[in-house]
Amino acid sequence: MKIVKVTNKIALVTVIGLMYWVFIFICSTVFGFKVFRENMTEMFLLSILGIFAILSGSIILNIMYNLTAIAEGRKNEEKSRNNRFNPLVIFSGSLVLIFVFLYAGDIATTKKKEKYLVSSAAALVKEQNEAVLRLTNYSFSREFLENASQDIKILSKVEEKYPSITLIVEDEIQGKNYLLGFGGYIYLSDDKEPKKANYILSTSSEERDYLYSVFSGATSKHKFSSNDGRYEMYYPITTKFGTVVLHLSQHSRYGKIGS
């Protein structure tokens, strides 16, 4: 009967562990929580194999020793009924705490990521000062577009944290101001002059309000956002030639908490 109790306890613990695992996985998937670093995340994902192995072993032992019968009888059954409420409350409360932990961890990861990416952007601008000066000396011409394409390619290759970089400027088309965006790959036809309308940047109203406030001089602060592991930042740069904004983006499957 000792084996009965041990295997039943093991099965109960593994089932509860599996329920926690599924709850954490669902929360992380649905809400896009990024909490732990790569190694800890992979360990968490692999732990499901261990849980299933332990659970399978306990079930096999129960089958081998014919442990399907009630070991403790009616007395313990009545006792379990009387105590059923408390474990349920504790389990429900623990799920709430886990969700709060995941939510807080995701916020902490976002804050760390923002600080980390801002410092990386500042270091990149300082290191690639000549390229940055060329980018801020904006004029819509074939020569500028060709040079900008090369400079943006260099910036995105030098800084591994920013595989995607877009240069944003403000320009006028038919008497109205628009935001233009240039990436590392700019197609220029040999027999046609480039047209500004082809480079108009698609943005949300909130993003446009922020960008126009940068170009008007109302603000010089960066704008950071995150969504389901995608981190984006608008990073204004002002030199003696003028003001431009670098749109820096990165996608990460993991968080910043852990080792």
Sequence and secondary structure as in RCSB ss.txt:
>XXXX:A:sequence
MKIVKVTNKIALVTVIGLMYWVFIFICSTVFGFKVFRENMTEMFLLSILGIFAILSGSIILNIMYNLTAIAEGRK
NEEKSRNNRFNPLVIFSGSLVLIFVFLYAGDIATTKKKEKYLVSSAAALVKEQNEAVLRLTNYSFSREFLENASQ
DIKILSKVEEKYPSITLIVEDEIQGKNYLLGFGGYIYLSDDKEPKKANYILSTSSEERDYLYSVFSGATSKHKFS
SNDGRYEMYYPITTKFGTVVLHLSQHSRYGKIGS
>XXXX:A:secstr
 HHHHHHHHHHHHHHHHHHHHHHHHHHHHHH    B HHHHHHHHHHHHHHHHHHHHHHHHHHHTTTTS SSHHH
HHHHHHHTSHHHHHHHHHHHHHHHHHHHHHHHHHHHHHHHHHHHHHHHHHHHTHHHHHHHHS   SHHHHHHHHH
HHHHHHHH TT SEEEEEEEEEETTEEEEEEE S     TTS   GGGGB    HHHHHHHHHHHTTS    EEE
EETTEEEEEEEEE SS EEEEEEEEE SS SB  
